[in-house]
Amino acid sequence: MRKGFKRLLWIAPVVALVFVFLLLSRPGPLMVAVAEVERSDVRSSVANTRAGTVVACRRAMLAPQIGGQIAGLYVTEGDAVEQGQLLLELWNDDRKAELLLAERSITASRVQAEEACTIAATADKEGKRLTRLLSQGLASQEDTEAAVGRADATEAGCRAARALVSVSAATRDIALASLARTRLSAPFAGTIAKINGEVGEYVTPSPVGIPTPPAVDLVDNSCLYISAPIDEVDAPAIRVGMPARITMDAFPGQFFTGHVRRVAPYVLDREKQARTVEVEAEIDTIPAGQVLLPGYSADLEIVLAERKATLRIPTQAIGDGRVLILGDDGVLQERSISTGIGNWEYTEILAGLEAGERVVISVDRAGVVAGAVAEAE
């Protein structure tokens, strides 16, 4: 009896130590990130694969049609200009002199034509007068024929003089066109974005196939749109007029509403990059005081479909049509679900979940499986 009792006294502490060890070494509950099933809006959308760009509807890289020395620069960068406004002028004194000569030639030709036509009118009257007298037997046949001949000749001289006026006018038009080649005017109203050149410097037109910086970069900021590349897989679902959400790095936390204005009818095949289709979206309304500049980077999300106030969960929680639920007892449960539309952020839930239930979004952590004991972070 005593030996058994002594043995029991020896074994009991050992068993207690083992129990305490096992209790302390037992792993605690897994820490998991969860999200509640909620009712909110869900959009099915596609987005650009690379950063898009804010583009002006009209932008002209302007340069004179001929080379020469800049004699007049009438704008500075940032100036607002009107259509037809003179921006730049090359040295053109010789062409101005040619134009002045052509204009004076027109004046001289008109005076000569006036003189010739006055003579012709007088000769015509004389010829008609002698013709009447000849019918009355008061003038000779010879004098009458001579007067009629002079009238015809001077009338021809009048027509020739008037034709010379037209020739002089054409010469003036040539001089005007030649002078216009030395002047650079705004083809539309806009803002001067960049000027390459100063008074006294020489500019030359770009050789064929060799682009050179434009003398003046003119941008129409009154009309802007977003151009962004969309993966060829997503492009077939996009149609003109679809709503779009536009974000820009220049305005963090802000988005603009817009719509698709054009889908390119071709695919861009670029080396080492996915094949894409250029999609253009126009901003519906730019907030007052908001200044958008061509060249800003922009992201484009095109909304293909939208559900209002529907059940949704984060898309990252879904795997093969199943989710893990963190129950009230702290045990992870696997649940099959039926999904509707969705995007990279949220997915619509049609069946299998109820509002308020908690789904696990950190499904890639070790040990996060059905039946595991877990606790929400």
Secondary structure, DSSP 8 states (H G I E B T S, - for coil): -HHHHHHHHHHHHHHHHHHHHHHHHS---EEE-EEE-EEEEEEEEEEBSS-EEEEEEEEEEE--SS-EEEEEE---TT-EE-TT-EEEEE--HHHHHHHHHHHHHHHHHHHHHHHHHHHHHHHHHHHHHHHHHHHTT-S-HHHHHHHHHHHHHHHHHHHHHHHHHHHHHHHHHHHHHHHHTTEEE-SSSEEEEEE---TT-EE----TT-----SEEEEEEEEEEEEEEEETTTGGG--TT-EEEEEETTSTT-EEEEEEEEE-SS-B--TTS--EEEEEEEES---TT----TT-EEEEEEEEEEEEEEEEEEGGG-BTTEEEEE-TTSBEEEEE-EEEEE-SSEEEEEES--TT-EEES-TTSTT--TT-BEEE-
